[in-house]
Amino acid sequence: MENEDLEAFLEHWKSELLYRPAERPGDVNGVDGNPNDGVREPGADGRSWLLLGDTRSDCASAAAGRQEGWVSPPRYETQATTSRRKRQRSSSAEEPPCRQPRNDALVQQLIEDLNEMNDIPFFDVDLPYELALKIFQYLNRTDLGRCAQVSKTWKVLAEDEVLWYRLCLKAGYHSGAGVNDSPCWKSTLRDCKKAEDTLRYNWKNRIGTISNLQYELGRVLCDVSSCDDLVIAGYTSGDIRLWDTLYWDSRTSYLRPSHVIAGDGPFSHVSQVKVNEVVAVAAYKDGLVNVWSTETGQEPVHLYQHLQKVQNVALGSEGAAVATASGPQVRVDGPLDGGYWTTLCQAELPKPVESLLLVPKRREAPLAVAAAGESVYLLGPEREPSLLHSVYGHPVTCLDVTPSHVALGVKRHGWAVSDGGNKIQVYSLLTGQSEVTVGNAVGDFTCINLRDAPDHLLVCGNKDQRVRVFDLRCGSSVASLYAHQLGVTTIQADDWKIVSGGGEGLVCVWEMRMRTKLWEMHNRHPVRHVRFGTSRLVTANIPEEKTPRGACITDDDLTAHRRHRGVVYLYDFSEDTAVPDHVLPICRSDYTEDAGYNYNISLAMPYDAIAGSRGAL
């Protein structure tokens, strides 16, 4: 601002805003009869005008400060204006309200505008920006949106990047990102929420793509496992196939067992396969165990031999520890710091092991949970097997483990029938005591999902054809769904849906809150594996008979027909693959093409494009 402009600005405020005529009798000595509020000066028209305190010099300093980029409030704002506000509030209760002069209103508006530069007005209190931000951090996104409509100052505060960054992390999006990784966290949260709603809509309406992961033609599928984007399958030929469904990397898709590398003769069928983000494991009926790295690929990084068939293989959710069970023997192997593998734990239980799991998300030494007959044991390095549960005559039928609890299905028969039906007991790994007992079913519990279920809920399947949901806080049943005619074989749940598989080959997707079936898919063989993530679902139908007979008398290989092999399905419900594209290119032409290109015919109805825009389906 030039000096001439500055002088014109001050003269304008002096003549128009900073003075007012002393018309009331109380204004003889000052404002409202107070001689300290101002001094009288003669005006150009002969009337006496009142100058408020040192307002002229303050206005000059404020204007000069604005010229140099200062944003601090003027000196009289904290003294004269504050005292005048107090007197006005006290006098308003005694005197009837009167209309405020226009000049005073403009001065007050100027003061308020200057005040909003540094302080946040919370009605009667002005708070610093940092303190106001501390208050706003307790609001959710709905409350922040409402606060943004109060005033311009609150809008700036409610759209602070730190607030929306914390809301994005709290909602579970971009958990490893920093506050500077996105230019607008409010838009990022909105986009993530929109994508989540689209995925849920696609899940409910079965919108997406279906892929068949069948690999070994003429061989029978033995076992399937999946983790995130990795899917592993084992066949009667002894072959192991690993798919990376995110990148479809063919270099690491075929895993070579140790006996293939050595060039040995015929080998036995695959009995169990497991995979996580670090390692993939395959166990054979002859007791051989092969371990591969999911990063390096085809050659095994570790192998060992059991004397009998390996009937159980377990992996943790993270880490490379591998647990196997052959008859009553349990063995846990894992890599050392230098990369060499060693046996961490080895034990022999009184009865053959029927279920084996590793406790997930355990940073210390791996802890295995094994069910043998009517007993459940805890096994770990440098410790003897400890008994967690044992009731004579009540065998354990299924098992599931979380970082803090163990859930097991108990079959009751004989003299215990009078006590009720079959039960599910939940034990605490910290105390080793039973915390809650739920269920009272006639059939045996075949599968339990406690690890993926919502907090305080347990989802299980039973041979009595039902899927049940229990509330562990009160021990009562939340839902009972009639699902599969030949019993429930596998199950998984999250915060809103349940996916179950049955012995008749049916895969069902349920809405938990409404307790209704959304859709179902059927295949010939029993469903032995169900695993889903945010946008993908992997199901496996595995035949019971590995060496079928009588398929066709003219076939040399009786297992060649597809109805004997089993199948692995991958469902993708992501948004980009869910949109169908069945419109021919000729139907997408527009009127912006050159006249000479007559091969691009423009249709008049119904797919013609107007004003150069492409028609939408």
Salt bridges, closest charged atoms under 4 A:
ASP27 OD2 - ARG20 NH1 3.30
ASP27 OD2 - ARG24 NE 3.73
ASP32 OD1 - ARG24 NH2 2.77
ASP37 OD2 - ARG87 NH2 3.37
GLU41 OE1 - ARG56 NH2 2.91
ASP45 OD2 - ARG47 NE 2.92
ASP54 OD2 - ARG75 NH2 3.57
ASP58 OD1 - ARG75 NH2 2.86
ASP104 OD2 - ARG20 NE 3.96
ASP143 OD1 - ARG146 NH1 3.95
GLU159 OE2 - LYS155 NZ 2.90
GLU159 OE2 - LYS186 NZ 3.52
ASP229 OD1 - ARG536 NH1 3.71
ASP249 OD1 - ARG251 NE 3.22
GLU299 OE2 - ARG256 NH1 3.48
ASP333 OD2 - HIS302 NE2 3.00
ASP333 OD1 - ARG331 NE 2.95
GLU374 OE2 - LYS351 NZ 3.07
ASP400 OD1 - ARG451 NH2 4.00
GLU435 OE1 - HIS405 NE2 2.90
ASP444 OD2 - LYS411 NZ 3.47
ASP452 OD2 - ARG531 NH1 2.98
ASP464 OD2 - ARG468 NH2 2.71
ASP471 OD1 - ARG473 NE 3.16
ASP494 OD2 - LYS497 NZ 2.58
GLU504 OE2 - HIS484 ND1 2.75
GLU520 OE1 - LYS517 NZ 2.81
GLU544 OE2 - ARG528 NH2 1.85
ASP572 OD2 - ARG536 NE 3.90
ASP581 OD1 - ARG588 NH2 2.83
